[in-house]
Amino acid sequence: MNSDQRPPDSMQHLPLYARCALEYLEAQGERSIAKLNGYLEHYAKSCGSEIDEHVRFSAHAIAIRRFAHSGMDCTGSVARWYGDGSSAVCRRQPDVQSA
């Protein structure tokens, strides 16, 4: 399967740095994709890793699913959800460049 068509990974399948970034984002009052990207960079660097683009896509998808309803700024996301509930599908945004 082409990596652009691969669905996002679930939280338990993400590397530790991505899970830490998402948990830290959850603890913040103001949430945004820009902040998530900063946390991903920080935690990946702390772990001696580089961010895989599929991990970034998966983290964006999880953050949008969790926090968009609370007014999170989703500008710059490489992920977009289509549909509602259990029939929702997440797709990579090809025209958006990651930070």
N, C-alpha and C positions, 0 to 999 in steps of 0.2 A: 504494500500500500504506500502510495506517495505520502511523504511527510506532511504535505499541505492538506491532505485529506484525512490524516490520522486524527481521531478524536482526542480531546484533552485527557491527560492522565488524571486519576483521582488523587486526592490528598495523600493517601497512604503510599502511593507509588512515586511521589516526588522525592528528590534528594533532600537531605536534612536542611540545607541552606534555604531552599524554597519554602519548606514547611515553617521554618523560623520566621522568614519574611512575612508570610501570610498571617501567622499568629501575632506578630508585632503590629502589623497593619490593623488587625482586629482590635488591638488594645488602644489604638489612636482615636482621637475624637474626630479629626478630619481625615478622610480617606480619599486617595486618588491613585490612578494608575501610575502617575509620575512618582509618587511616594513609594509605591510598591516596587517600581523599577530601581529606585535608590536603595531600598532595603535588600532587594535581590542582589544587586551589585556588592553591597557591603557584606552580606552574609556569605556570598560565594567567595569573595576575596578572603574573608576570615577563615574559610574552610580550605583555601588553596585550590579552588575550583574556578572554572570558567562557566558562564551561563550558557546552557544549551538553549537554542531558540524554541524547541518544543517544550522545555520546562517553563520558559517565559510565557508561551502561549497558554499552557495549562494553568499556571499561576494566575494569569489575567482572567481566564475563564472561571476559575474558582472564585476569585475576588468579585467579579461581576455578579455571579450567581448569588454570592453571600451578601454583598453590600450595596448593589445598585438601587435596591428598593429604599435604602436609607439616605439616598442622595449623593452617593459617591461619584466623584468626577471620573468618568470613564474615557475621557479624551486621551487619544494615543494608544488605546488598547489594540493588541493584535488579535483579539478574540471578539466574536459577536454571537450572541444567542438568538436563535430564531424559534418561535413557538413558545408554548407555556407548559408547565407541569412536566409529567413524565415523557411527553412527546417532544420536548425541547431538544434542539440540536445546536451544537456550537461549531462555528466555522472560523477558520483563520482569515483575517482581513489581508489580502495580498497587497493592497495599495498603501498600507500603513507601515512606516518604517519604525523599528523599535528604537528606543532611546539609548 
